[in-house]
Amino acid sequence: MLVRDIGEFELISKLAAAIAASSQRDIQSLNECGFKMLRAIGDDAAAWHSPQGISVFTADTMVEGVHFERRYTGWRDLGWKALATNVSDVAAMGCAPTYATVTLGLRGDIPVDGLTEMYTGMMELTAACGGAVVGGDIVKSPVFFISVALQGVGHADAHDALLLRDNARPGDLIAVTGTLGASAAGLKLLTEGADAAGLSSYAFLEDAHNRPMPRVSEGEALARSGVRCAMDISDGLVDDLGKLCRASEVGARINAADIPADDRLKATYPSSWLTLALGGGEDYELLFTAPPEVMQSASAALATPATIIGEVVEVGQGVNVFDEDGIRMMVGSGGWDHFRKE
């Protein structure tokens, strides 16, 4: 069955049915937190009561041929990642996800079963990270795309409880959660057609690319611990750290030897793992800075290990990466830019 065979309204009914049970569970969980659902799928807009406090809102779009390829991205993985990129943005603010809407741009030849599988992937993510999908829109499009809009909430009223890019100060330590480079390595394997059966690290690296885990509890823990500067790593460590530095009008010094990378990445790409970790992107780990005393307590509060990789320095010094001998390395950013010239 294809989209053109059933039309918009029957498709909406099928997609709503595909998430009904999981969505009701997610909504009930949010209701218990004070986010009382008034109207979900089926009206002109979703509506809910919310408690007073900080709210954040984000949106992100994935376009076939630009952000994903169906030949190496399964439908469930596509749903997971389309929502995960937004959840990661909310986590990077120190907040938790609440309600999301999904807009689909569809060609007539898109399989309906594939779309219901995609929504199943979204439900798997809400089960892991919280939040609920409560509506959206469907449009005809010559290019298949998924656009997600997501609200999040902070658990403190004060503005200074948010994690913001412009709060880094000279003398702050720089840290990242988890490990870097595995997503880029997974994409490399997928696009180059590596033999999954002959490579023990294949599944791990593929999952790192297709199923990133947003660091929601970690972002909330950082905010509670007094960290005030963070962002998620979506476009590559060097590129994203550069954005943070420009927002805060500071520079950064990074130690290459301290960059955390999984042993399976190093074993698969022994000569290029550092390049992948510095510039690969789509890790969706949290990059954050804090004074040394705050960094110590914050790191201890995280469920995911954090690694100190450098220090914030004065403005004008840029983002520099140094080897074990203290020699500055020539490192290209390698991060994602929609309109960078080839």
C-alpha positions as CSV (number, residue, x, y, z in Angstrom):
1,M,0.0,0.0,0.0
2,L,1.4,3.4,-1.0
3,V,0.5,6.9,0.1
4,R,-1.2,7.7,-3.2
5,D,-3.4,4.6,-2.8
6,I,-5.2,5.8,0.3
7,G,-5.0,9.6,0.4
8,E,-4.3,12.0,3.2
9,F,-7.1,11.4,5.7
10,E,-6.9,7.6,5.7
11,L,-3.2,8.0,6.1
12,I,-3.7,10.3,9.1
13,S,-6.0,7.7,10.7
14,K,-3.5,4.9,10.2
15,L,-0.6,7.0,11.7
16,A,-2.8,8.0,14.6
17,A,-3.7,4.4,15.2
18,A,-0.1,3.4,15.0
19,I,0.9,5.5,18.0
20,A,-2.4,5.5,19.9
21,A,-1.4,3.1,22.7
22,S,2.1,4.4,23.3
23,S,1.0,8.0,22.9
24,Q,-1.7,7.5,25.6
25,R,0.9,6.2,27.9
26,D,3.2,9.1,27.2
27,I,0.3,11.6,27.7
28,Q,-0.7,10.1,31.0
29,S,2.9,10.4,32.2
30,L,3.0,14.1,31.3
31,N,-0.4,14.6,32.8
32,E,1.0,13.4,36.1
33,C,3.7,16.0,35.8
34,G,1.2,18.8,35.5
35,F,0.9,18.9,31.7
36,K,-2.8,18.2,31.3
37,M,-3.7,17.3,27.7
38,L,-6.9,19.0,26.5
39,R,-6.8,18.1,22.8
40,A,-4.4,15.9,20.8
41,I,-4.6,14.6,17.2
42,G,-7.8,15.4,15.4
43,D,-8.4,19.1,16.0
44,D,-6.9,22.3,14.5
45,A,-4.2,22.3,17.2
46,A,-3.0,20.2,20.1
47,A,-3.7,21.9,23.5
48,W,-2.6,21.4,27.1
49,H,-2.4,23.0,30.4
50,S,1.1,23.4,31.8
51,P,2.5,24.4,35.2
52,Q,4.3,27.7,35.5
53,G,8.1,27.5,34.8
54,I,10.6,27.6,32.0
55,S,9.5,26.3,28.6
56,V,11.6,25.8,25.5
57,F,10.7,25.1,21.9
58,T,12.7,23.7,19.1
59,A,12.2,22.4,15.5
60,D,14.2,20.4,13.1
61,T,13.7,18.9,9.6
62,M,15.3,15.9,8.0
63,V,15.2,15.8,4.1
64,E,15.7,12.6,2.1
65,G,18.9,12.9,0.1
66,V,20.3,15.6,2.4
67,H,20.0,14.3,6.0
68,F,19.2,10.6,5.3
69,E,19.1,7.9,2.6
70,R,16.4,5.2,2.7
71,R,18.9,2.7,1.4
72,Y,20.8,2.6,4.7
73,T,18.3,4.1,7.2
74,G,15.4,1.8,8.4
75,W,12.0,3.2,9.0
76,R,12.1,2.8,12.7
77,D,15.6,4.3,12.9
78,L,14.4,7.3,10.8
79,G,11.5,7.9,13.2
80,W,13.8,7.6,16.2
81,K,16.4,10.0,14.8
82,A,13.9,12.6,13.5
83,L,12.6,13.0,17.0
84,A,15.9,12.5,18.8
85,T,17.6,15.5,17.1
86,N,14.9,17.7,18.7
87,V,15.0,16.0,22.1
88,S,18.7,16.5,22.1
89,D,18.2,20.3,21.6
90,V,15.8,20.4,24.5
91,A,18.3,18.4,26.7
92,A,21.1,20.8,25.7
93,M,19.0,23.6,27.4
94,G,18.8,21.6,30.6
95,C,15.2,20.7,30.0
96,A,13.0,17.7,29.4
97,P,10.7,17.1,26.4
98,T,7.0,17.4,26.6
99,Y,4.8,17.6,23.5
100,A,5.8,17.2,19.8
101,T,4.1,17.6,16.5
102,V,5.3,16.0,13.2
103,T,5.0,17.4,9.7
104,L,5.5,15.0,6.8
105,G,6.2,16.0,3.2
106,L,5.3,13.0,1.1
107,R,5.5,11.7,-2.4
108,G,2.7,9.4,-3.5
109,D,5.1,6.4,-3.8
110,I,6.0,6.3,-0.1
111,P,4.9,3.0,1.5
112,V,2.3,3.4,4.3
113,D,3.7,0.5,6.3
114,G,7.0,2.3,6.3
115,L,5.5,5.4,7.7
116,T,3.7,3.5,10.5
117,E,7.1,1.8,11.3
118,M,8.7,5.3,11.4
119,Y,6.1,6.4,14.0
120,T,6.9,3.2,16.0
121,G,10.5,4.4,16.1
122,M,9.3,7.7,17.5
123,M,7.3,5.9,20.2
124,E,10.4,3.9,21.1
125,L,12.2,7.1,21.7
126,T,9.5,8.7,23.8
127,A,9.5,5.5,25.9
128,A,13.2,6.1,26.6
129,C,13.3,9.9,26.9
130,G,9.8,11.1,27.7
131,G,7.5,13.4,25.8
132,A,4.6,12.6,23.5
133,V,3.7,13.0,19.8
134,V,0.3,14.8,19.8
135,G,-0.3,15.9,16.2
136,G,1.2,17.4,13.1
137,D,0.5,17.9,9.4
138,I,0.9,16.1,6.0
139,V,1.7,17.8,2.7
140,K,2.4,16.6,-0.8
141,S,6.1,17.2,-1.6
142,P,8.4,16.2,-4.5
143,V,11.0,15.4,-1.8
144,F,10.3,13.3,1.3
145,F,10.9,15.1,4.5
146,I,10.1,14.9,8.2
147,S,9.8,18.1,10.3
148,V,9.4,17.9,14.1
149,A,8.5,20.7,16.5
150,L,9.0,20.0,20.2
151,Q,8.3,21.8,23.4
152,G,10.4,21.2,26.5
153,V,10.2,22.3,30.2
154,G,12.8,23.2,32.8
155,H,12.3,22.1,36.4
156,A,13.3,25.5,37.8
157,D,11.7,28.9,37.4
158,A,14.9,31.0,37.3
159,H,16.3,32.0,33.9
160,D,19.8,31.3,35.1
161,A,18.9,27.6,35.4
162,L,19.0,27.2,31.7
163,L,22.1,25.9,29.8
164,L,23.1,28.6,27.3
165,R,25.8,29.0,24.7
166,D,26.8,32.5,25.8
167,N,27.7,31.7,29.5
168,A,31.3,30.3,29.0
169,R,34.0,32.3,30.7
170,P,37.8,32.2,30.6
171,G,39.1,29.6,33.1
172,D,36.1,27.3,32.7
173,L,36.9,23.7,32.0
174,I,35.4,22.2,28.8
175,A,33.8,18.7,28.9
176,V,31.7,16.3,26.8
177,T,29.4,13.5,27.8
178,G,30.0,10.0,26.3
179,T,32.3,9.4,23.4
180,L,32.7,11.1,20.0
181,G,33.1,10.1,16.4
182,A,31.1,6.8,16.4
183,S,28.2,8.4,14.5
184,A,30.4,9.7,11.7
185,A,32.1,6.3,11.6
186,G,28.7,4.6,11.3
187,L,27.8,6.8,8.4
188,K,31.1,6.1,6.7
189,L,30.5,2.3,7.0
190,L,26.9,2.7,5.7
191,T,27.8,4.8,2.7
192,E,30.9,2.8,1.8
193,G,29.0,-0.5,2.0
194,A,31.2,-2.3,4.5
195,D,30.6,-6.0,5.2
196,A,28.5,-6.1,8.4
197,A,29.2,-9.8,8.9
198,G,32.9,-9.3,8.8
199,L,33.2,-6.4,11.2
200,S,32.4,-6.8,14.8
201,S,32.0,-3.1,15.4
202,Y,29.5,-2.6,12.6
203,A,26.3,-2.8,14.7
204,F,27.6,-0.5,17.3
205,L,28.7,2.2,14.9
206,E,25.6,1.9,12.8
207,D,23.4,2.3,15.9
208,A,25.5,5.3,16.9
209,H,24.6,7.0,13.6
210,N,21.0,5.9,13.2
211,R,19.9,5.8,16.9
212,P,21.6,8.5,18.9
213,M,20.5,8.7,22.5
214,P,19.7,12.3,23.6
215,R,21.2,13.1,27.0
216,V,18.0,14.4,28.8
217,S,18.7,13.3,32.3
218,E,22.3,14.5,31.9
219,G,21.2,18.0,30.8
220,E,18.9,18.3,33.7
221,A,21.6,17.1,36.1
222,L,24.0,19.7,34.7
223,A,21.5,22.5,35.3
224,R,20.8,21.3,38.8
225,S,24.6,21.2,39.5
226,G,25.2,24.8,38.6
227,V,26.4,24.4,35.0
228,R,25.2,27.3,32.9
229,C,26.8,26.8,29.5
230,A,26.1,23.9,27.1
231,M,25.0,22.8,23.7
232,D,24.6,19.5,21.9
233,I,27.2,18.2,19.4
234,S,25.3,17.9,16.1
235,D,27.7,19.5,13.6
236,G,31.0,18.3,15.0
237,L,33.0,19.1,18.1
238,V,35.2,21.8,16.6
239,D,32.4,23.5,14.7
240,D,30.0,23.4,17.7
241,L,32.7,24.5,20.1
242,G,33.4,27.4,17.8
243,K,29.7,28.4,17.9
244,L,29.8,28.3,21.7
245,C,33.0,30.4,21.8
246,R,31.6,33.0,19.4
247,A,28.4,33.3,21.5
248,S,30.4,33.7,24.7
249,E,33.2,35.9,23.0
250,V,35.9,33.5,24.2
251,G,38.4,31.0,22.8
252,A,39.1,27.4,23.6
253,R,42.1,25.1,24.0
254,I,41.5,21.4,23.4
255,N,43.8,18.5,24.2
256,A,43.6,15.8,21.5
257,A,44.8,13.1,23.9
258,D,41.7,13.7,26.1
259,I,39.1,13.4,23.4
260,P,36.9,10.4,24.4
261,A,36.4,7.8,21.7
262,D,35.1,4.2,21.9
263,D,37.6,1.4,21.5
264,R,35.5,0.0,18.7
265,L,35.8,3.2,16.7
266,K,39.6,3.2,17.3
267,A,39.9,-0.4,16.2
268,T,37.8,0.2,13.0
269,Y,39.5,3.5,12.0
270,P,42.9,3.5,13.8
271,S,44.3,6.3,11.6
272,S,41.3,8.5,11.3
273,W,39.3,8.1,14.6
274,L,40.5,11.5,15.9
275,T,39.4,13.3,12.7
276,L,36.0,11.6,13.0
277,A,35.8,12.5,16.7
278,L,36.7,16.2,16.2
279,G,34.7,16.9,13.1
280,G,32.3,14.1,12.3
281,G,29.1,15.4,13.9
282,E,25.7,13.9,14.8
283,D,27.0,12.4,18.1
284,Y,24.3,14.4,20.1
285,E,26.5,14.3,23.2
286,L,26.5,17.4,25.4
287,L,29.3,19.9,25.3
288,F,29.5,22.0,28.4
289,T,31.8,24.4,30.3
290,A,32.0,25.3,34.0
291,P,34.4,26.5,36.6
292,P,36.6,23.7,38.0
293,E,34.7,23.4,41.3
294,V,31.3,23.2,39.5
295,M,32.7,20.8,36.9
296,Q,33.7,18.4,39.6
297,S,30.3,18.2,41.2
298,A,28.5,18.2,37.9
299,S,30.5,15.4,36.4
300,A,29.8,13.3,39.5
301,A,26.0,13.8,39.1
302,L,25.9,12.4,35.5
303,A,24.6,9.0,34.6
304,T,26.8,9.1,31.5
305,P,30.5,9.6,32.1
306,A,31.9,13.1,31.1
307,T,35.4,13.8,30.0
308,I,37.3,17.1,30.5
309,I,38.9,17.9,27.2
310,G,40.2,21.4,27.5
311,E,39.8,24.9,28.9
312,V,38.1,28.2,27.9
313,V,40.6,31.0,27.1
314,E,40.4,34.6,26.3
315,V,38.7,35.9,23.2
316,G,40.7,36.1,20.0
317,Q,42.5,32.8,20.5
318,G,39.9,30.8,18.5
319,V,39.5,27.0,19.0
320,N,42.8,25.3,19.0
321,V,43.6,21.6,19.3
322,F,47.0,20.5,20.8
323,D,48.8,17.2,20.7
324,E,50.5,15.5,23.6
325,D,53.6,17.6,23.1
326,G,51.7,20.8,23.3
327,I,52.0,21.4,19.5
328,R,49.0,23.0,17.8
329,M,47.4,20.6,15.3
330,M,46.0,21.7,12.0
331,V,42.4,20.5,12.3
332,G,39.6,21.2,9.8
333,S,36.2,21.6,11.3
334,G,34.5,19.0,9.1
335,G,31.2,19.8,10.6
336,W,27.9,20.0,8.8
337,D,27.0,23.2,7.0
338,H,23.9,23.2,4.7
339,F,25.3,25.8,2.3
340,R,29.1,25.2,2.5
341,K,30.6,25.2,-1.0
342,E,31.8,21.9,-2.1
